[in-house]
Amino acid sequence: MRLKLKILTSLSSTTAEEKDQFNVDPGTLHQITDAVVSGNSRQWKITTGTVDQEIDFGGCSEPNFLMVVSNKQISVKLNGGAAIVVKPPDAFEWGCILLTTDVLDSLTVSNASGYTATVKVYLAGDPA
């Protein structure tokens, strides 16, 4: 049995669905993470034992779309809320969460994995 998926990703800043933030052609992708690797992300090395490290949005004043990718188990908090675990599934190198939100004022990352985690954060929204 073989399962083949095609994913078309786009993001709009309005409900009119203009796809004005980005539109990715799935035919050009080899890995799902290639979808947003075009200067729209930042990467951090989060050492083990780090608790609630603040992530800078880097010019994205009102992010509406968030993807966090990590190669080790970490937890993230949105707006100081409950921790959300990001963990690579067994036999996979990376784990991720993908969220949309109306209000994202802060994002923090904690790492208790015992290893330094490489964390990539992708944001989209209205520019500053």
Legacy VTK file of the C-alpha trace (Angstrom):
# vtk DataFile Version 3.0
C-alpha trace
ASCII
DATASET POLYDATA
POINTS 128 float
0.000 0.000 0.000
1.309 3.446 -0.880
-0.029 6.763 0.366
0.888 9.926 -1.502
-0.135 13.344 -0.237
-0.017 16.699 -1.972
-0.143 19.784 0.182
-0.852 23.276 -1.082
-0.114 25.945 1.504
-1.090 29.584 1.390
-1.653 32.310 3.927
-3.790 35.432 3.677
-3.943 38.440 5.961
-7.680 38.835 5.276
-10.677 36.532 4.940
-10.821 37.285 1.197
-8.185 34.550 0.654
-5.880 36.594 -1.589
-2.921 34.354 -0.616
-0.912 37.543 -0.183
1.464 36.251 2.518
2.804 33.257 0.604
1.671 30.486 -1.704
3.786 27.366 -2.070
3.651 25.045 -5.063
3.815 21.472 -3.681
5.517 20.269 -6.846
8.704 22.057 -5.812
8.927 20.508 -2.333
11.012 17.550 -1.301
10.345 17.851 2.436
7.430 19.501 4.170
9.802 21.864 5.990
10.930 23.332 2.644
7.534 25.054 2.431
8.585 28.107 4.391
12.378 28.142 4.153
12.804 31.407 2.297
14.048 33.856 4.917
10.787 33.715 6.896
12.282 31.801 9.810
14.752 32.146 12.626
16.733 29.413 14.291
17.963 29.086 17.869
20.124 26.614 19.768
18.290 26.106 23.090
20.519 24.459 25.704
19.131 21.868 28.061
17.858 23.358 31.328
16.598 26.516 29.624
13.246 27.668 31.007
10.937 30.140 29.235
13.440 31.690 26.826
11.658 34.566 25.052
11.568 34.303 21.248
11.867 37.579 19.343
9.329 38.015 16.530
11.877 39.953 14.474
9.703 42.560 12.769
6.463 40.598 12.636
4.268 42.852 14.785
1.045 40.824 14.726
1.821 37.207 13.827
-1.232 35.170 12.840
0.531 32.007 11.718
3.139 30.118 13.756
5.156 26.985 13.144
7.712 25.705 15.670
10.067 22.911 14.586
12.550 21.154 16.886
14.952 18.235 16.680
14.584 17.504 20.438
11.603 17.490 22.791
10.859 21.035 23.965
7.850 22.902 25.241
6.511 26.254 24.101
4.146 28.698 25.746
2.003 31.145 23.812
1.152 34.351 25.687
2.342 32.779 28.961
-0.290 30.022 28.747
-0.009 26.281 29.207
3.043 24.479 27.856
2.677 22.734 24.479
5.112 19.873 23.834
6.965 19.724 20.513
8.588 16.325 20.046
9.971 14.481 17.030
7.999 11.262 16.486
9.958 7.983 16.693
12.200 7.507 13.631
11.825 11.179 12.614
14.466 13.891 12.955
12.080 16.830 13.533
8.805 17.467 15.347
6.579 20.495 14.790
3.432 22.346 15.726
1.455 24.528 13.364
-0.976 27.102 14.756
-3.047 30.055 13.719
-3.935 32.715 16.239
-5.691 36.063 16.467
-3.341 37.412 19.140
0.228 36.299 19.777
2.053 38.645 22.124
4.780 36.334 23.407
6.380 32.976 22.730
8.736 31.193 25.129
10.680 27.937 24.774
11.857 25.515 27.488
14.199 22.557 27.031
14.541 19.718 29.544
15.555 17.067 26.990
19.132 16.601 28.185
20.435 17.800 24.812
20.823 21.113 23.013
17.799 21.549 20.739
17.789 23.242 17.361
14.531 25.208 17.241
13.189 26.895 14.122
10.335 29.383 14.392
8.318 30.461 11.357
5.982 33.446 11.692
3.709 35.201 9.259
1.449 38.167 9.761
1.328 41.897 9.302
4.794 43.472 8.964
5.922 45.994 11.573
LINES 1 129
128 0 1 2 3 4 5 6 7 8 9 10 11 12 13 14 15 16 17 18 19 20 21 22 23 24 25 26 27 28 29 30 31 32 33 34 35 36 37 38 39 40 41 42 43 44 45 46 47 48 49 50 51 52 53 54 55 56 57 58 59 60 61 62 63 64 65 66 67 68 69 70 71 72 73 74 75 76 77 78 79 80 81 82 83 84 85 86 87 88 89 90 91 92 93 94 95 96 97 98 99 100 101 102 103 104 105 106 107 108 109 110 111 112 113 114 115 116 117 118 119 120 121 122 123 124 125 126 127
